[in-house]
Amino acid sequence: GRNTIEEMAEAARGRGYKYMAITDHSKNLAFANGLDDKRAVEHIQRIRAADGHFEDIKIFAGVEVDILADGSLDLSDSVLEQMDLVIASVHSHFNQSPTEMTDRLLKAIANPNTSMIGHPTGRILLRRDAYQFDIDAVLKAAAQNKVAMELNAYPDRLDLCDRHLRLAKQYGVKIVINTDSHHTSHLEKIRFGVLQARRAWLAKEDVLNTLPAQKFARAMKHQWG
């Protein structure tokens, strides 16, 4: 991102947020200066230090970790276990067969450190089609493992779409609306995610980041109840 952790927290607090998460990319996304294991631990420490400076907003330490071609995650389990939340996302090998992509996502969902799947279909509107996989199988597994699906509110993505959001709700999968913010000004994009959720007839109880901070933290560790 282009702002410091503290600047992002100040901006989120200014919008009335009670908590936020910092989720830098992992090393496989080299162009984004992604984190390796050592830098990921330093990232956690920086977030914990910043969190100590704020009394009225909680800053969660997270990461957006790449789902590699074989379904493994791009950071070690020992590092991921230290995170408050882990967003697992596909950023490469988009042309895998539907079976390969489905297996890849299922393996990521089965990892106990995965809190949610980021921008689950990979689409970028007007630029890249969604990759092909068995959405029903993925949502069933997500429900069984209590792994949430992201609703990425960035206007180029809006992923999941309204149809898949309704399907997720039918399977009992919870949603997290994320802005994918790389700058304080991007926080305003939450409104696009909220509109997408409303288009899918989601209710407050379907969206985990409507919960208070402590309950949200538990939900990120698969405790939805």
FITOR-521549 format. One record per atom (N, C-alpha, C): residue in one letter; atom name; x, y negated, z negated. Coordinates in nm, 2 decimals. Layout:
<recs>
   type   atom        u        v        w
      a     CA        X        Y        Z
...
</recs>
This chain:
<recs>
   type   atom        u        v        w
      g      N     0.08     0.12     0.00
      g     CA     0.00     0.00     0.00
      g      C     0.08    -0.13     0.00
      r      N     0.02    -0.24     0.02
      r     CA     0.09    -0.37     0.03
      r      C     0.09    -0.44    -0.10
      n      N     0.02    -0.40    -0.20
      n     CA     0.01    -0.46    -0.33
      n      C     0.07    -0.38    -0.44
      t      N     0.10    -0.44    -0.55
      t     CA     0.14    -0.36    -0.67
      t      C     0.03    -0.29    -0.73
      i      N     0.06    -0.20    -0.82
      i     CA    -0.04    -0.13    -0.90
      i      C    -0.12    -0.23    -0.98
      e      N    -0.05    -0.33    -1.04
      e     CA    -0.12    -0.43    -1.12
      e      C    -0.21    -0.52    -1.04
      e      N    -0.17    -0.55    -0.92
      e     CA    -0.25    -0.64    -0.83
      e      C    -0.38    -0.56    -0.79
      m      N    -0.36    -0.43    -0.76
      m     CA    -0.48    -0.35    -0.73
      m      C    -0.58    -0.34    -0.85
      a      N    -0.52    -0.33    -0.96
      a     CA    -0.60    -0.31    -1.08
      a      C    -0.68    -0.44    -1.11
      e      N    -0.61    -0.56    -1.10
      e     CA    -0.67    -0.69    -1.12
      e      C    -0.78    -0.71    -1.02
      a      N    -0.76    -0.67    -0.90
      a     CA    -0.87    -0.69    -0.80
      a      C    -0.99    -0.60    -0.83
      a      N    -0.96    -0.47    -0.87
      a     CA    -1.07    -0.38    -0.90
      a      C    -1.15    -0.43    -1.02
      r      N    -1.07    -0.48    -1.12
      r     CA    -1.14    -0.53    -1.24
      r      C    -1.22    -0.65    -1.21
      g      N    -1.18    -0.74    -1.11
      g     CA    -1.25    -0.85    -1.07
      g      C    -1.38    -0.81    -1.00
      r      N    -1.39    -0.69    -0.95
      r     CA    -1.51    -0.64    -0.89
      r      C    -1.60    -0.57    -0.99
      g      N    -1.56    -0.57    -1.12
      g     CA    -1.64    -0.51    -1.22
      g      C    -1.61    -0.36    -1.24
      y      N    -1.51    -0.31    -1.18
      y     CA    -1.48    -0.17    -1.20
      y      C    -1.43    -0.14    -1.34
      k      N    -1.46    -0.02    -1.39
      k     CA    -1.41     0.03    -1.52
      k      C    -1.29     0.12    -1.50
      y      N    -1.27     0.17    -1.38
      y     CA    -1.16     0.26    -1.35
      y      C    -1.13     0.26    -1.20
      m      N    -1.01     0.30    -1.17
      m     CA    -0.96     0.31    -1.03
      m      C    -0.85     0.42    -1.03
      a      N    -0.82     0.46    -0.91
      a     CA    -0.71     0.56    -0.90
      a      C    -0.61     0.51    -0.79
      i      N    -0.49     0.54    -0.82
      i     CA    -0.38     0.51    -0.72
      i      C    -0.34     0.65    -0.67
      t      N    -0.35     0.66    -0.53
      t     CA    -0.33     0.79    -0.47
      t      C    -0.24     0.78    -0.35
      d      N    -0.11     0.75    -0.37
      d     CA    -0.02     0.74    -0.26
      d      C    -0.01     0.88    -0.18
      h      N     0.04     0.87    -0.06
      h     CA     0.06     0.99     0.02
      h      C     0.18     1.07    -0.02
      s      N     0.17     1.20     0.02
      s     CA     0.29     1.29    -0.01
      s      C     0.38     1.29     0.11
      k      N     0.50     1.36     0.10
      k     CA     0.61     1.34     0.18
      k      C     0.59     1.38     0.33
      n      N     0.49     1.47     0.36
      n     CA     0.47     1.51     0.49
      n      C     0.43     1.39     0.58
      l      N     0.37     1.29     0.52
      l     CA     0.33     1.17     0.60
      l      C     0.44     1.07     0.59
      a      N     0.55     1.10     0.66
      a     CA     0.67     1.02     0.65
      a      C     0.65     0.88     0.69
      f      N     0.57     0.85     0.79
      f     CA     0.55     0.71     0.83
      f      C     0.49     0.62     0.72
      a      N     0.42     0.69     0.62
      a     CA     0.36     0.62     0.51
      a      C     0.45     0.62     0.39
      n      N     0.58     0.66     0.41
      n     CA     0.68     0.66     0.30
      n      C     0.63     0.76     0.19
      g      N     0.58     0.87     0.23
      g     CA     0.52     0.97     0.14
      g      C     0.61     1.02     0.03
      l      N     0.55     1.06    -0.08
      l     CA     0.63     1.10    -0.20
      l      C     0.67     1.24    -0.20
      d      N     0.80     1.26    -0.24
      d     CA     0.84     1.40    -0.26
      d      C     0.82     1.43    -0.41
      d      N     0.86     1.54    -0.46
      d     CA     0.83     1.58    -0.60
      d      C     0.89     1.48    -0.70
      k      N     1.02     1.44    -0.68
      k     CA     1.08     1.35    -0.77
      k      C     1.01     1.21    -0.77
      r      N     0.99     1.16    -0.65
      r     CA     0.92     1.03    -0.65
      r      C     0.78     1.03    -0.70
      a      N     0.71     1.15    -0.68
      a     CA     0.58     1.16    -0.73
      a      C     0.57     1.15    -0.88
      v      N     0.67     1.21    -0.95
      v     CA     0.68     1.20    -1.10
      v      C     0.70     1.06    -1.14
      e      N     0.79     0.99    -1.06
      e     CA     0.82     0.85    -1.09
      e      C     0.69     0.76    -1.07
      h      N     0.61     0.80    -0.97
      h     CA     0.49     0.74    -0.93
      h      C     0.39     0.75    -1.05
      i      N     0.38     0.87    -1.11
      i     CA     0.30     0.89    -1.23
      i      C     0.34     0.80    -1.34
      q      N     0.47     0.79    -1.37
      q     CA     0.52     0.71    -1.48
      q      C     0.49     0.57    -1.46
      r      N     0.50     0.52    -1.33
      r     CA     0.47     0.38    -1.31
      r      C     0.32     0.35    -1.33
      i      N     0.24     0.44    -1.29
      i     CA     0.10     0.42    -1.31
      i      C     0.06     0.42    -1.46
      r      N     0.12     0.52    -1.53
      r     CA     0.10     0.52    -1.68
      r      C     0.14     0.39    -1.75
      a      N     0.25     0.34    -1.70
      a     CA     0.30     0.21    -1.76
      a      C     0.21     0.10    -1.73
      a      N     0.16     0.09    -1.61
      a     CA     0.07    -0.01    -1.57
      a      C    -0.06     0.00    -1.64
      d      N    -0.11     0.12    -1.66
      d     CA    -0.23     0.15    -1.73
      d      C    -0.23     0.09    -1.87
      g      N    -0.11     0.10    -1.93
      g     CA    -0.09     0.05    -2.07
      g      C    -0.11    -0.10    -2.08
      h      N    -0.10    -0.17    -1.97
      h     CA    -0.12    -0.32    -1.98
      h      C    -0.26    -0.36    -1.97
      f      N    -0.35    -0.27    -1.94
      f     CA    -0.49    -0.31    -1.92
      f      C    -0.58    -0.24    -2.03
      e      N    -0.67    -0.32    -2.09
      e     CA    -0.76    -0.26    -2.19
      e      C    -0.90    -0.24    -2.13
      d      N    -0.94    -0.31    -2.03
      d     CA    -1.07    -0.30    -1.98
      d      C    -1.09    -0.23    -1.84
      i      N    -0.98    -0.17    -1.79
      i     CA    -0.99    -0.09    -1.67
      i      C    -0.89     0.03    -1.69
      k      N    -0.93     0.15    -1.66
      k     CA    -0.85     0.26    -1.66
      k      C    -0.79     0.29    -1.52
      i      N    -0.66     0.31    -1.52
      i     CA    -0.59     0.34    -1.39
      i      C    -0.55     0.49    -1.39
      f      N    -0.61     0.57    -1.31
      f     CA    -0.58     0.71    -1.30
      f      C    -0.46     0.73    -1.20
      a      N    -0.37     0.83    -1.24
      a     CA    -0.26     0.86    -1.15
      a      C    -0.30     0.98    -1.06
      g      N    -0.30     0.95    -0.93
      g     CA    -0.33     1.06    -0.84
      g      C    -0.24     1.06    -0.72
      v      N    -0.27     1.14    -0.63
      v     CA    -0.20     1.15    -0.50
      v      C    -0.29     1.20    -0.39
      e      N    -0.26     1.16    -0.27
      e     CA    -0.33     1.22    -0.15
      e      C    -0.22     1.31    -0.09
      v      N    -0.24     1.44    -0.12
      v     CA    -0.14     1.54    -0.08
      v      C    -0.18     1.60     0.05
      d      N    -0.08     1.62     0.14
      d     CA    -0.12     1.68     0.27
      d      C    -0.15     1.83     0.25
      i      N    -0.25     1.88     0.32
      i     CA    -0.27     2.02     0.34
      i      C    -0.19     2.06     0.46
      l      N    -0.09     2.14     0.44
      l     CA     0.00     2.19     0.54
      l      C    -0.07     2.29     0.64
      a      N    -0.01     2.32     0.74
      a     CA    -0.07     2.41     0.85
      a      C    -0.12     2.54     0.79
      d      N    -0.05     2.59     0.69
      d     CA    -0.08     2.72     0.64
      d      C    -0.18     2.71     0.52
      g      N    -0.22     2.59     0.49
      g     CA    -0.32     2.57     0.38
      g      C    -0.25     2.54     0.24
      s      N    -0.12     2.55     0.24
      s     CA    -0.05     2.51     0.11
      s      C    -0.04     2.36     0.10
      l      N    -0.02     2.31    -0.02
      l     CA    -0.01     2.17    -0.05
      l      C     0.13     2.12    -0.05
      d      N     0.15     1.99    -0.02
      d     CA     0.28     1.93     0.02
      d      C     0.36     1.90    -0.10
      l      N     0.31     1.92    -0.22
      l     CA     0.39     1.90    -0.35
      l      C     0.38     2.02    -0.43
      s      N     0.47     2.04    -0.52
      s     CA     0.48     2.16    -0.61
      s      C     0.36     2.15    -0.71
      d      N     0.32     2.27    -0.75
      d     CA     0.21     2.28    -0.84
      d      C     0.25     2.21    -0.98
      s      N     0.38     2.22    -1.01
      s     CA     0.42     2.17    -1.14
      s      C     0.41     2.01    -1.14
      v      N     0.42     1.95    -1.03
      v     CA     0.39     1.81    -1.01
      v      C     0.25     1.78    -1.01
      l      N     0.17     1.85    -0.92
      l     CA     0.03     1.83    -0.91
      l      C    -0.04     1.84    -1.04
      e      N     0.00     1.93    -1.13
      e     CA    -0.06     1.95    -1.26
      e      C    -0.06     1.83    -1.34
      q      N     0.04     1.74    -1.32
      q     CA     0.05     1.62    -1.40
      q      C    -0.04     1.51    -1.36
      m      N    -0.10     1.52    -1.24
      m     CA    -0.19     1.42    -1.18
      m      C    -0.32     1.42    -1.25
      d      N    -0.39     1.30    -1.26
      d     CA    -0.52     1.30    -1.31
      d      C    -0.62     1.35    -1.20
      l      N    -0.58     1.33    -1.07
      l     CA    -0.66     1.38    -0.96
      l      C    -0.58     1.40    -0.84
      v      N    -0.62     1.49    -0.76
      v     CA    -0.55     1.53    -0.64
      v      C    -0.65     1.53    -0.52
      i      N    -0.62     1.45    -0.42
      i     CA    -0.70     1.45    -0.30
      i      C    -0.62     1.53    -0.20
      a      N    -0.67     1.64    -0.15
      a     CA    -0.60     1.72    -0.05
      a      C    -0.66     1.69     0.09
      s      N    -0.57     1.65     0.18
      s     CA    -0.62     1.60     0.31
      s      C    -0.54     1.66     0.43
      v      N    -0.60     1.68     0.54
      v     CA    -0.53     1.72     0.66
      v      C    -0.49     1.60     0.74
      h      N    -0.36     1.59     0.77
      h     CA    -0.31     1.48     0.85
      h      C    -0.22     1.53     0.97
      s      N    -0.23     1.66     1.00
      s     CA    -0.15     1.72     1.11
      s      C    -0.21     1.85     1.16
      h      N    -0.16     1.90     1.28
      h     CA    -0.21     2.02     1.33
      h      C    -0.36     2.02     1.35
      f      N    -0.41     1.92     1.41
      f     CA    -0.55     1.90     1.43
      f      C    -0.61     2.00     1.53
      n      N    -0.53     2.06     1.61
      n     CA    -0.58     2.15     1.72
      n      C    -0.58     2.29     1.68
      q      N    -0.57     2.33     1.56
      q     CA    -0.58     2.46     1.52
      q      C    -0.72     2.52     1.56
      s      N    -0.73     2.65     1.57
      s     CA    -0.86     2.71     1.60
      s      C    -0.95     2.69     1.49
      p      N    -1.08     2.69     1.51
      p     CA    -1.18     2.68     1.40
      p      C    -1.15     2.78     1.29
      t      N    -1.11     2.90     1.32
      t     CA    -1.09     3.00     1.21
      t      C    -0.96     2.96     1.13
      e      N    -0.86     2.91     1.20
      e     CA    -0.74     2.87     1.13
      e      C    -0.76     2.75     1.04
      m      N    -0.84     2.65     1.10
      m     CA    -0.87     2.53     1.02
      m      C    -0.96     2.56     0.90
      t      N    -1.05     2.65     0.92
      t     CA    -1.14     2.69     0.81
      t      C    -1.05     2.76     0.70
      d      N    -0.97     2.85     0.74
      d     CA    -0.88     2.92     0.64
      d      C    -0.79     2.82     0.57
      r      N    -0.74     2.73     0.64
      r     CA    -0.65     2.63     0.59
      r      C    -0.72     2.55     0.48
      l      N    -0.85     2.50     0.51
      l     CA    -0.92     2.43     0.41
      l      C    -0.96     2.51     0.29
      l      N    -1.00     2.64     0.31
      l     CA    -1.04     2.73     0.20
      l      C    -0.92     2.75     0.11
      k      N    -0.80     2.76     0.16
      k     CA    -0.68     2.78     0.08
      k      C    -0.66     2.66    -0.01
      a      N    -0.68     2.54     0.05
      a     CA    -0.66     2.42    -0.03
      a      C    -0.76     2.41    -0.14
      i      N    -0.88     2.44    -0.11
      i     CA    -0.99     2.44    -0.21
      i      C    -0.96     2.53    -0.32
      a      N    -0.91     2.65    -0.29
      a     CA    -0.88     2.75    -0.39
      a      C    -0.76     2.71    -0.48
      n      N    -0.68     2.61    -0.44
      n     CA    -0.57     2.57    -0.53
      n      C    -0.63     2.50    -0.65
      p      N    -0.60     2.54    -0.77
      p     CA    -0.67     2.48    -0.89
      p      C    -0.63     2.34    -0.91
      n      N    -0.53     2.28    -0.85
      n     CA    -0.50     2.14    -0.86
      n      C    -0.58     2.05    -0.77
      t      N    -0.65     2.10    -0.68
      t     CA    -0.72     2.02    -0.58
      t      C    -0.85     1.97    -0.65
      s      N    -0.86     1.84    -0.66
      s     CA    -0.98     1.77    -0.71
      s      C    -1.09     1.75    -0.60
      m      N    -1.04     1.71    -0.48
      m     CA    -1.14     1.68    -0.37
      m      C    -1.06     1.70    -0.24
      i      N    -1.14     1.71    -0.14
      i     CA    -1.09     1.72     0.00
      i      C    -1.11     1.58     0.06
      g      N    -1.00     1.52     0.11
      g     CA    -1.01     1.38     0.17
      g      C    -1.05     1.39     0.31
      h      N    -1.13     1.28     0.35
      h     CA    -1.18     1.27     0.49
      h      C    -1.20     1.41     0.55
      p      N    -1.29     1.49     0.51
      p     CA    -1.29     1.63     0.54
      p      C    -1.30     1.67     0.68
      t      N    -1.35     1.59     0.77
      t     CA    -1.35     1.64     0.92
      t      C    -1.24     1.58     1.00
      g      N    -1.17     1.48     0.94
      g     CA    -1.06     1.42     1.02
      g      C    -1.09     1.32     1.13
      r      N    -1.22     1.29     1.14
      r     CA    -1.26     1.21     1.26
      r      C    -1.21     1.06     1.24
      i      N    -1.17     1.00     1.34
      i     CA    -1.15     0.85     1.35
      i      C    -1.24     0.80     1.46
      l      N    -1.34     0.72     1.42
      l     CA    -1.44     0.68     1.51
      l      C    -1.39     0.61     1.64
      l      N    -1.43     0.66     1.75
      l     CA    -1.39     0.60     1.89
      l      C    -1.24     0.63     1.92
      r      N    -1.17     0.71     1.84
      r     CA    -1.03     0.74     1.86
      r      C    -1.00     0.89     1.86
      r      N    -1.06     0.96     1.76
      r     CA    -1.03     1.10     1.75
      r      C    -1.15     1.18     1.70
      d      N    -1.18     1.29     1.77
      d     CA    -1.30     1.37     1.73
      d      C    -1.26     1.45     1.60
      a      N    -1.36     1.49     1.53
      a     CA    -1.34     1.58     1.42
      a      C    -1.28     1.71     1.46
      y      N    -1.19     1.77     1.37
      y     CA    -1.14     1.90     1.40
      y      C    -1.25     2.00     1.37
      q      N    -1.24     2.12     1.43
      q     CA    -1.34     2.22     1.43
      q      C    -1.32     2.32     1.31
      f      N    -1.42     2.34     1.23
      f     CA    -1.41     2.44     1.13
      f      C    -1.55     2.48     1.08
      d      N    -1.56     2.58     1.00
      d     CA    -1.69     2.62     0.95
      d      C    -1.73     2.54     0.83
      i      N    -1.81     2.44     0.85
      i     CA    -1.85     2.35     0.74
      i      C    -1.92     2.42     0.63
      d      N    -2.01     2.51     0.67
      d     CA    -2.08     2.58     0.56
      d      C    -1.99     2.66     0.47
      a      N    -1.90     2.73     0.53
      a     CA    -1.80     2.81     0.45
      a      C    -1.72     2.72     0.35
      v      N    -1.68     2.61     0.41
      v     CA    -1.60     2.51     0.33
      v      C    -1.68     2.46     0.21
      l      N    -1.81     2.42     0.24
      l     CA    -1.89     2.36     0.14
      l      C    -1.93     2.46     0.03
      k      N    -1.95     2.58     0.07
      k     CA    -1.98     2.69    -0.02
      k      C    -1.86     2.71    -0.12
      a      N    -1.74     2.71    -0.06
      a     CA    -1.63     2.73    -0.15
      a      C    -1.60     2.61    -0.24
      a      N    -1.63     2.49    -0.19
      a     CA    -1.62     2.37    -0.27
      a      C    -1.71     2.38    -0.39
      a      N    -1.83     2.42    -0.36
      a     CA    -1.93     2.43    -0.47
      a      C    -1.89     2.53    -0.58
      q      N    -1.84     2.65    -0.53
      q     CA    -1.79     2.75    -0.62
      q      C    -1.67     2.71    -0.71
      n      N    -1.58     2.63    -0.65
      n     CA    -1.46     2.59    -0.71
      n      C    -1.47     2.45    -0.78
      k      N    -1.59     2.39    -0.77
      k     CA    -1.61     2.26    -0.82
      k      C    -1.51     2.16    -0.77
      v      N    -1.49     2.16    -0.64
      v     CA    -1.40     2.07    -0.57
      v      C    -1.49     1.97    -0.49
      a      N    -1.47     1.84    -0.51
      a     CA    -1.56     1.74    -0.45
      a      C    -1.52     1.72    -0.31
      m      N    -1.61     1.65    -0.23
      m     CA    -1.58     1.60    -0.10
      m      C    -1.57     1.45    -0.10
      e      N    -1.47     1.40    -0.03
      e     CA    -1.46     1.25    -0.02
      e      C    -1.56     1.20     0.08
      l      N    -1.62     1.09     0.05
      l     CA    -1.68     1.00     0.15
      l      C    -1.59     0.88     0.17
      n      N    -1.51     0.89     0.27
      n     CA    -1.41     0.79     0.30
      n      C    -1.48     0.67     0.36
      a      N    -1.48     0.55     0.29
      a     CA    -1.56     0.44     0.32
      a      C    -1.50     0.35     0.43
      y      N    -1.37     0.38     0.47
      y     CA    -1.31     0.30     0.57
      y      C    -1.39     0.30     0.70
      p      N    -1.42     0.19     0.76
      p     CA    -1.52     0.19     0.87
      p      C    -1.48     0.27     0.99
      d      N    -1.35     0.29     1.01
      d     CA    -1.30     0.38     1.12
      d      C    -1.33     0.53     1.09
      r      N    -1.36     0.56     0.97
      r     CA    -1.37     0.70     0.93
      r      C    -1.52     0.73     0.90
      l      N    -1.57     0.68     0.79
      l     CA    -1.70     0.71     0.74
      l      C    -1.72     0.86     0.74
      d      N    -1.63     0.93     0.67
      d     CA    -1.62     1.07     0.67
      d      C    -1.62     1.12     0.53
      l      N    -1.73     1.19     0.50
      l     CA    -1.83     1.27     0.57
      l      C    -1.93     1.18     0.64
      c      N    -1.99     1.23     0.75
      c     CA    -2.11     1.17     0.81
      c      C    -2.23     1.20     0.73
      d      N    -2.34     1.13     0.76
      d     CA    -2.46     1.14     0.68
      d      C    -2.52     1.29     0.68
      r      N    -2.51     1.35     0.80
      r     CA    -2.56     1.49     0.81
      r      C    -2.48     1.58     0.72
      h      N    -2.35     1.57     0.72
      h     CA    -2.27     1.66     0.64
      h      C    -2.28     1.62     0.49
      l      N    -2.31     1.50     0.46
      l     CA    -2.33     1.46     0.32
      l      C    -2.46     1.53     0.27
      r      N    -2.56     1.53     0.35
      r     CA    -2.69     1.60     0.31
      r      C    -2.66     1.75     0.29
      l      N    -2.58     1.80     0.38
      l     CA    -2.55     1.95     0.37
      l      C    -2.47     1.97     0.24
      a      N    -2.38     1.89     0.21
      a     CA    -2.30     1.90     0.08
      a      C    -2.39     1.90    -0.04
      k      N    -2.49     1.81    -0.04
      k     CA    -2.58     1.80    -0.15
      k      C    -2.66     1.93    -0.16
      q      N    -2.71     1.98    -0.04
      q     CA    -2.78     2.11    -0.05
      q      C    -2.70     2.22    -0.11
      y      N    -2.57     2.22    -0.09
      y     CA    -2.48     2.33    -0.14
      y      C    -2.44     2.30    -0.29
      g      N    -2.48     2.18    -0.34
      g     CA    -2.44     2.14    -0.47
      g      C    -2.30     2.09    -0.49
      v      N    -2.25     2.04    -0.38
      v     CA    -2.12     1.98    -0.38
      v      C    -2.13     1.83    -0.42
      k      N    -2.04     1.78    -0.51
      k     CA    -2.04     1.64    -0.55
      k      C    -1.95     1.56    -0.45
      i      N    -1.98     1.43    -0.45
      i     CA    -1.92     1.34    -0.35
      i      C    -1.84     1.24    -0.44
      v      N    -1.73     1.19    -0.38
      v     CA    -1.66     1.07    -0.44
      v      C    -1.64     0.97    -0.32
      i      N    -1.69     0.85    -0.35
      i     CA    -1.68     0.75    -0.24
      i      C    -1.55     0.67    -0.27
      n      N    -1.46     0.68    -0.17
      n     CA    -1.33     0.61    -0.17
      n      C    -1.32     0.51    -0.07
      t      N    -1.24     0.40    -0.10
      t     CA    -1.22     0.29     0.00
      t      C    -1.10     0.31     0.09
      d      N    -1.01     0.41     0.05
      d     CA    -0.89     0.42     0.13
      d      C    -0.81     0.29     0.13
      s      N    -0.81     0.22     0.02
      s     CA    -0.75     0.08     0.02
      s      C    -0.60     0.08     0.02
      h      N    -0.54     0.01     0.12
      h     CA    -0.40    -0.01     0.12
      h      C    -0.37    -0.16     0.09
      h      N    -0.47    -0.24     0.05
      h     CA    -0.46    -0.38     0.02
      h      C    -0.58    -0.42    -0.07
      t      N    -0.56    -0.52    -0.15
      t     CA    -0.67    -0.56    -0.24
      t      C    -0.80    -0.59    -0.16
      s      N    -0.78    -0.65    -0.04
      s     CA    -0.90    -0.69     0.04
      s      C    -0.98    -0.57     0.09
      h      N    -0.91    -0.45     0.09
      h     CA    -0.98    -0.33     0.14
      h      C    -1.09    -0.28     0.04
      l      N    -1.08    -0.33    -0.08
      l     CA    -1.17    -0.28    -0.18
      l      C    -1.32    -0.31    -0.15
      e      N    -1.34    -0.42    -0.07
      e     CA    -1.47    -0.46    -0.03
      e      C    -1.54    -0.35     0.06
      k      N    -1.46    -0.26     0.12
      k     CA    -1.51    -0.16     0.21
      k      C    -1.60    -0.06     0.14
      i      N    -1.60    -0.06     0.01
      i     CA    -1.68     0.03    -0.07
      i      C    -1.83     0.02    -0.02
      r      N    -1.87    -0.10     0.02
      r     CA    -2.01    -0.11     0.06
      r      C    -2.05    -0.02     0.18
      f      N    -1.95     0.00     0.27
      f     CA    -1.98     0.09     0.38
      f      C    -2.00     0.23     0.34
      g      N    -1.93     0.27     0.24
      g     CA    -1.94     0.41     0.18
      g      C    -2.08     0.42     0.11
      v      N    -2.11     0.32     0.04
      v     CA    -2.24     0.32    -0.03
      v      C    -2.36     0.33     0.07
      l      N    -2.35     0.25     0.17
      l     CA    -2.45     0.25     0.28
      l      C    -2.46     0.39     0.34
      q      N    -2.34     0.45     0.37
      q     CA    -2.34     0.59     0.42
      q      C    -2.41     0.69     0.33
      a      N    -2.38     0.67     0.20
      a     CA    -2.44     0.76     0.10
      a      C    -2.59     0.74     0.10
      r      N    -2.64     0.62     0.11
      r     CA    -2.78     0.60     0.11
      r      C    -2.84     0.65     0.23
      r      N    -2.77     0.64     0.34
      r     CA    -2.82     0.69     0.47
      r      C    -2.85     0.85     0.46
      a      N    -2.76     0.91     0.38
      a     CA    -2.78     1.05     0.35
      a      C    -2.87     1.09     0.24
      w      N    -2.94     0.99     0.18
      w     CA    -3.03     1.01     0.07
      w      C    -2.96     1.07    -0.05
      l      N    -2.83     1.03    -0.07
      l     CA    -2.77     1.07    -0.20
      l      C    -2.82     0.98    -0.31
      a      N    -2.82     1.04    -0.43
      a     CA    -2.86     0.97    -0.55
      a      C    -2.73     0.95    -0.64
      k      N    -2.75     0.88    -0.74
      k     CA    -2.64     0.85    -0.83
      k      C    -2.57     0.98    -0.89
      e      N    -2.66     1.07    -0.92
      e     CA    -2.60     1.20    -0.98
      e      C    -2.52     1.28    -0.87
      d      N    -2.53     1.25    -0.75
      d     CA    -2.45     1.32    -0.65
      d      C    -2.31     1.27    -0.63
      v      N    -2.29     1.15    -0.69
      v     CA    -2.16     1.08    -0.66
      v      C    -2.08     1.07    -0.79
      l      N    -1.97     1.14    -0.80
      l     CA    -1.89     1.15    -0.92
      l      C    -1.84     1.02    -0.97
      n      N    -1.80     0.93    -0.88
      n     CA    -1.74     0.80    -0.93
      n      C    -1.85     0.70    -0.97
      t      N    -1.97     0.75    -1.00
      t     CA    -2.07     0.67    -1.08
      t      C    -2.06     0.70    -1.22
      l      N    -1.98     0.80    -1.26
      l     CA    -1.97     0.85    -1.40
      l      C    -1.88     0.75    -1.48
      p      N    -1.90     0.75    -1.61
      p     CA    -1.80     0.68    -1.70
      p      C    -1.66     0.74    -1.68
      a      N    -1.56     0.67    -1.71
      a     CA    -1.42     0.71    -1.69
      a      C    -1.39     0.85    -1.74
      q      N    -1.42     0.87    -1.87
      q     CA    -1.39     1.00    -1.93
      q      C    -1.46     1.12    -1.86
      k      N    -1.58     1.10    -1.82
      k     CA    -1.65     1.21    -1.75
      k      C    -1.60     1.22    -1.61
      f      N    -1.56     1.11    -1.55
      f     CA    -1.50     1.13    -1.42
      f      C    -1.37     1.20    -1.42
      a      N    -1.29     1.17    -1.53
      a     CA    -1.16     1.24    -1.54
      a      C    -1.18     1.39    -1.56
      r      N    -1.28     1.43    -1.63
      r     CA    -1.31     1.57    -1.65
      r      C    -1.36     1.63    -1.52
      a      N    -1.44     1.56    -1.44
      a     CA    -1.49     1.61    -1.31
      a      C    -1.37     1.63    -1.22
      m      N    -1.27     1.55    -1.23
      m     CA    -1.15     1.57    -1.14
      m      C    -1.07     1.70    -1.18
      k      N    -1.11     1.76    -1.29
      k     CA    -1.05     1.88    -1.33
      k      C    -1.15     1.99    -1.33
      h      N    -1.25     1.98    -1.24
      h     CA    -1.35     2.08    -1.21
      h      C    -1.46     2.10    -1.32
      q      N    -1.47     2.00    -1.41
      q     CA    -1.57     2.00    -1.51
      q      C    -1.68     1.91    -1.47
      w      N    -1.78     1.95    -1.39
      w     CA    -1.88     1.87    -1.34
      w      C    -2.00     1.86    -1.44
      g      N    -2.01     1.95    -1.53
      g     CA    -2.13     1.96    -1.62
      g      C    -2.12     1.86    -1.73
</recs>
